Amino acid sequence: MQSILLGVSPLKSSRLAFGCWRLAGTWDPAEVTPDREAAGRRAVIAAYEAGYTLFDHADIYCRGVAERIFGQVLKEVPGMRDQIVIATKCGIRPKGDPTPAMPARWDFTADHLVAACEASLRRLGVDTLDLLMLHRPDYLADPAEVARAFCQLREAGKARFFGVSNFRPSLVTAVQVACPMPLVVHQVEISLAQLGCLTDGTLDQCLIEKLTPMAWSPLAAGLLGDGATRLLPAQQSYRPAPIVAVLEEIAQARGVSRTVVALAWLLKHPSGIVPIVGSANPDRIRDAVRATETDLTREEWYRLLVAARGEPLP
């Protein structure tokens, strides 16, 4: 697979990342079975063998079980750790953490960020994270405190590079100004069904600041591709039919799947978007790689944009 440098760092990533949120097959640790864990391990190995080198995690994915499953794969596959980039996210504290009375909340305090990073390292079974991201924008975030946590983790050798996820551009700037090291990625929802990053300044900022955008849900939870869907609440209002119609036309003309065309649409953007493929189906994991070999024309790209907008360009 083609590769790309993440931001201004020396981290080299495959052009597609593999998202590990489905590795446990559930969000509830009590529902994890040996069969589900085995399926998760097969998905990781399929992605690795297909050329994916950036593996995206978060500590809330099945309350850390997804990270633990991935750590098992690292033990099973000789030399894998040295060939990949391990990324994880922290900063979301679910209801009941650490005591039953605690509400769900976001937490960018230095103590929590350091502790969360250390817990992810233990579950993954590694000494260092290649990339640590702040998961959701804590409204009480103090950029100076975030910077202290990042510096502490970097100096201790626990995280090499840092990024953010789902931030408004102004908060990205505030954190970057406070941090002595460059942020290298910004993970956000980007797809033909979610065009906000094209118009809210996010991708413009990525171009200016040399931040690599990572696109979560690049197929709108499967609505645009050929797989089953698991919609988040905010995605319930998506209306993919007009987009799917154009995707299908282009896919048939090119002899590829809709998934390939939808991912190729993201890859065309000059900011260097890295779509995160979240399927646990090995066949779909392998099929997605064809997007890196599919260069849409500007005309195809804009046909899809117009379909996604639901109205002509102004």
C-alpha positions as CSV (number, residue, x, y, z in Angstrom):
1,M,0.0,0.0,0.0
2,Q,1.1,3.6,-0.6
3,S,2.4,5.5,2.5
4,I,2.3,9.0,3.8
5,L,4.1,10.9,6.6
6,L,1.9,12.0,9.5
7,G,2.2,15.7,9.8
8,V,5.7,16.9,10.3
9,S,6.7,13.8,12.1
10,P,8.9,10.9,10.7
11,L,6.0,8.5,11.3
12,K,5.2,6.7,8.1
13,S,1.6,5.5,7.7
14,S,-0.1,3.4,5.2
15,R,-2.5,5.5,3.1
16,L,-5.4,3.8,4.9
17,A,-5.5,3.3,8.6
18,F,-7.2,0.3,10.3
19,G,-9.7,1.3,13.0
20,C,-9.8,-1.1,16.0
21,W,-13.1,-0.1,17.6
22,R,-14.9,-3.2,16.5
23,L,-12.2,-5.7,17.6
24,A,-14.3,-6.9,20.6
25,G,-17.5,-7.1,18.5
26,T,-19.3,-5.1,21.2
27,W,-19.1,-2.1,23.4
28,D,-19.9,-4.1,26.5
29,P,-16.9,-6.0,28.1
30,A,-19.4,-8.5,29.6
31,E,-20.5,-9.6,26.1
32,V,-17.0,-10.4,24.8
33,T,-16.6,-14.1,24.0
34,P,-13.6,-16.1,22.9
35,D,-15.1,-16.3,19.4
36,R,-15.4,-12.5,19.2
37,E,-11.8,-12.1,20.4
38,A,-10.7,-14.6,17.8
39,A,-12.6,-12.7,15.1
40,G,-10.9,-9.5,16.2
41,R,-7.5,-11.0,16.0
42,R,-8.2,-12.3,12.5
43,A,-9.3,-8.8,11.4
44,V,-6.0,-7.3,12.7
45,I,-3.9,-9.9,11.0
46,A,-5.8,-9.5,7.7
47,A,-5.2,-5.7,7.9
48,Y,-1.5,-6.1,8.6
49,E,-1.1,-8.6,5.8
50,A,-3.0,-6.3,3.4
51,G,-0.5,-3.5,4.1
52,Y,-2.2,-1.4,6.8
53,T,0.5,0.0,9.1
54,L,-1.4,2.6,11.1
55,F,-3.7,1.0,13.8
56,D,-6.1,3.4,15.5
57,H,-7.4,2.7,19.0
58,A,-9.1,4.5,21.9
59,D,-9.2,3.5,25.5
60,I,-13.0,3.6,25.5
61,Y,-13.3,0.9,22.8
62,C,-15.1,-1.8,24.8
63,R,-13.5,-0.3,27.9
64,G,-10.0,-1.3,26.8
65,V,-10.8,-4.8,25.6
66,A,-10.0,-3.8,22.0
67,E,-6.5,-2.7,23.0
68,R,-6.0,-5.9,24.9
69,I,-7.0,-8.0,21.9
70,F,-4.6,-6.0,19.7
71,G,-1.8,-6.6,22.3
72,Q,-2.4,-10.3,21.9
73,V,-1.9,-10.1,18.2
74,L,1.4,-8.3,18.7
75,K,2.6,-11.3,20.8
76,E,1.5,-13.7,18.1
77,V,3.0,-12.0,15.1
78,P,6.8,-11.8,15.2
79,G,8.2,-8.4,14.2
80,M,4.8,-6.8,13.8
81,R,5.4,-4.1,16.4
82,D,8.5,-2.7,14.5
83,Q,6.5,-2.4,11.3
84,I,3.5,-0.4,12.4
85,V,2.3,2.8,14.0
86,I,0.2,2.4,17.1
87,A,-2.2,5.3,17.8
88,T,-4.7,5.6,20.6
89,K,-7.0,8.2,22.1
90,C,-7.9,9.2,25.6
91,G,-9.8,11.9,27.5
92,I,-13.3,10.4,27.6
93,R,-14.4,9.1,31.0
94,P,-17.5,6.9,30.9
95,K,-20.3,7.0,33.5
96,G,-19.2,5.2,36.6
97,D,-15.5,5.9,36.2
98,P,-14.0,5.5,38.8
99,T,-17.0,5.2,41.1
100,P,-20.7,4.4,40.3
101,A,-21.8,8.0,41.1
102,M,-19.5,9.6,38.6
103,P,-21.1,11.1,35.4
104,A,-19.9,10.6,31.9
105,R,-17.5,13.4,31.1
106,W,-14.4,14.6,29.2
107,D,-11.2,14.9,31.2
108,F,-8.0,16.6,29.9
109,T,-6.4,17.0,33.4
110,A,-2.7,16.1,33.3
111,D,-3.2,13.3,35.9
112,H,-5.9,11.6,33.8
113,L,-4.0,11.9,30.5
114,V,-0.9,10.4,32.0
115,A,-2.8,7.6,33.7
116,A,-4.8,6.9,30.6
117,C,-1.7,6.6,28.5
118,E,-0.1,4.3,30.9
119,A,-3.2,2.1,31.1
120,S,-3.3,1.8,27.3
121,L,0.4,0.8,27.2
122,R,-0.3,-2.0,29.7
123,R,-3.2,-3.3,27.7
124,L,-1.4,-3.1,24.4
125,G,1.7,-4.7,25.9
126,V,4.1,-2.1,24.5
127,D,6.5,0.4,26.1
128,T,5.7,3.4,23.8
129,L,2.8,4.8,21.9
130,D,3.7,6.2,18.5
131,L,0.8,8.6,18.6
132,L,-1.5,9.7,21.4
133,M,-4.6,11.8,20.6
134,L,-7.1,13.7,22.7
135,H,-10.4,12.1,21.9
136,R,-13.1,14.8,22.4
137,P,-12.8,18.5,23.2
138,D,-13.0,18.9,27.0
139,Y,-14.7,22.2,27.6
140,L,-12.7,22.7,30.7
141,A,-9.4,22.0,28.9
142,D,-6.4,24.1,29.9
143,P,-4.0,24.0,27.0
144,A,-1.1,24.6,29.3
145,E,-2.0,21.6,31.4
146,V,-2.4,19.5,28.2
147,A,1.1,20.6,27.2
148,R,2.5,19.6,30.6
149,A,1.0,16.1,30.2
150,F,2.4,15.7,26.7
151,C,5.8,16.8,27.8
152,Q,5.8,14.4,30.7
153,L,4.8,11.5,28.5
154,R,7.3,12.3,25.8
155,E,10.2,12.8,28.3
156,A,9.3,9.4,29.9
157,G,9.3,7.7,26.6
158,K,5.7,6.7,26.8
159,A,4.4,8.6,23.7
160,R,6.4,9.8,20.7
161,F,3.9,12.2,19.0
162,F,0.6,13.8,19.7
163,G,-2.6,14.8,18.0
164,V,-6.3,15.7,18.6
165,S,-9.6,14.4,17.5
166,N,-13.0,16.1,16.9
167,F,-11.7,19.5,17.8
168,R,-12.9,22.9,16.5
169,P,-10.1,24.7,14.7
170,S,-9.8,27.4,17.4
171,L,-9.1,24.8,20.1
172,V,-6.5,23.1,17.9
173,T,-4.7,26.4,17.7
174,A,-4.9,26.9,21.5
175,V,-3.4,23.5,22.2
176,Q,-0.8,23.9,19.6
177,V,0.3,27.3,20.9
178,A,0.7,25.8,24.4
179,C,2.6,22.8,23.3
180,P,6.4,22.9,22.5
181,M,6.0,19.9,20.1
182,P,3.9,20.0,16.9
183,L,0.6,18.3,16.8
184,V,0.7,15.9,13.8
185,V,-2.8,14.6,13.2
186,H,-6.4,15.7,13.6
187,Q,-9.0,12.9,13.6
188,V,-12.5,13.9,12.6
189,E,-15.5,12.5,10.9
190,I,-15.2,13.1,7.1
191,S,-17.2,11.4,4.4
192,L,-19.5,12.2,1.5
193,A,-22.3,12.1,4.1
194,Q,-20.5,14.5,6.5
195,L,-19.0,17.4,4.6
196,G,-18.5,19.8,7.6
197,C,-14.7,19.7,7.5
198,L,-14.7,21.1,4.0
199,T,-16.5,24.2,5.1
200,D,-15.7,24.8,8.8
201,G,-12.0,25.5,8.4
202,T,-10.8,22.1,9.6
203,L,-9.1,20.9,6.4
204,D,-7.9,24.4,5.6
205,Q,-6.1,24.4,9.0
206,C,-4.7,21.0,8.3
207,L,-3.2,22.3,5.1
208,I,-1.8,25.4,6.8
209,E,-0.4,23.7,9.9
210,K,0.7,20.5,8.2
211,L,-1.6,18.4,10.3
212,T,-2.7,15.1,8.7
213,P,-6.4,14.6,8.8
214,M,-7.6,11.1,9.8
215,A,-11.2,10.4,8.7
216,W,-13.3,8.3,11.1
217,S,-16.5,6.8,9.7
218,P,-15.3,7.5,6.1
219,L,-18.2,5.3,4.8
220,A,-20.8,7.0,7.1
221,A,-21.0,3.8,9.2
222,G,-21.4,1.7,6.1
223,L,-24.2,3.7,4.5
224,L,-21.9,4.5,1.5
225,G,-20.2,1.1,1.2
226,D,-21.3,-2.4,0.8
227,G,-21.4,-3.5,4.4
228,A,-23.8,-3.5,7.4
229,T,-24.4,-0.2,9.3
230,R,-24.1,0.6,12.9
231,L,-25.1,4.3,13.1
232,L,-24.2,6.7,15.8
233,P,-27.0,8.9,17.0
234,A,-25.7,11.9,15.0
235,Q,-25.7,9.8,11.8
236,Q,-29.4,8.9,12.0
237,S,-30.3,11.9,9.9
238,Y,-27.9,11.0,7.0
239,R,-29.7,10.6,3.6
240,P,-27.2,8.6,1.5
241,A,-29.4,7.5,-1.4
242,P,-28.4,10.3,-3.9
243,I,-24.7,9.7,-3.0
244,V,-25.0,6.0,-3.3
245,A,-26.5,6.3,-6.8
246,V,-23.5,8.2,-8.1
247,L,-21.1,6.0,-6.2
248,E,-22.6,3.0,-7.9
249,E,-22.4,4.5,-11.4
250,I,-18.7,5.4,-10.9
251,A,-18.0,2.0,-9.2
252,Q,-19.5,0.1,-12.1
253,A,-17.7,2.1,-14.7
254,R,-14.3,1.4,-12.9
255,G,-15.0,-2.2,-11.9
256,V,-14.6,-1.6,-8.2
257,S,-16.9,-1.5,-5.2
258,R,-18.7,1.6,-3.8
259,T,-16.4,1.4,-0.8
260,V,-13.4,1.9,-3.0
261,V,-14.9,4.9,-4.7
262,A,-16.0,6.6,-1.5
263,L,-12.5,6.1,0.1
264,A,-10.8,7.3,-3.1
265,W,-12.9,10.5,-2.9
266,L,-11.3,11.3,0.4
267,L,-7.8,10.3,-0.7
268,K,-8.1,12.9,-3.5
269,H,-8.1,15.9,-1.1
270,P,-4.7,17.7,-1.0
271,S,-4.6,17.7,2.8
272,G,-3.6,14.0,2.7
273,I,-6.7,12.5,4.4
274,V,-6.0,9.1,5.9
275,P,-9.4,7.2,6.0
276,I,-9.8,4.8,8.9
277,V,-11.3,1.5,7.7
278,G,-13.3,0.0,10.6
279,S,-14.6,-3.2,9.1
280,A,-13.8,-6.5,10.9
281,N,-14.5,-8.4,7.7
282,P,-11.2,-9.6,6.2
283,D,-12.6,-9.4,2.6
284,R,-13.8,-5.8,3.1
285,I,-10.5,-4.9,4.7
286,R,-8.6,-6.2,1.7
287,D,-11.1,-4.6,-0.8
288,A,-10.6,-1.2,0.7
289,V,-6.9,-1.2,-0.3
290,R,-8.0,-0.8,-3.9
291,A,-8.9,2.8,-3.1
292,T,-5.2,3.6,-2.9
293,E,-4.9,2.6,-6.5
294,T,-8.0,4.5,-7.7
295,D,-7.4,8.1,-8.8
296,L,-10.7,9.8,-9.4
297,T,-10.9,12.6,-11.9
298,R,-11.8,16.1,-10.8
299,E,-15.1,15.6,-12.7
300,E,-15.9,12.4,-10.8
301,W,-14.9,14.1,-7.5
302,Y,-17.3,17.0,-8.1
303,R,-20.1,14.8,-9.3
304,L,-20.0,13.1,-5.9
305,L,-19.7,16.4,-4.1
306,V,-22.8,17.8,-5.8
307,A,-24.7,14.6,-5.0
308,A,-23.6,14.9,-1.3
309,R,-24.6,18.5,-1.1
310,G,-28.0,17.8,-2.5
311,E,-27.8,21.0,-4.6
312,P,-25.7,22.5,-7.4
313,L,-22.6,24.4,-6.6
314,P,-23.2,28.1,-6.1
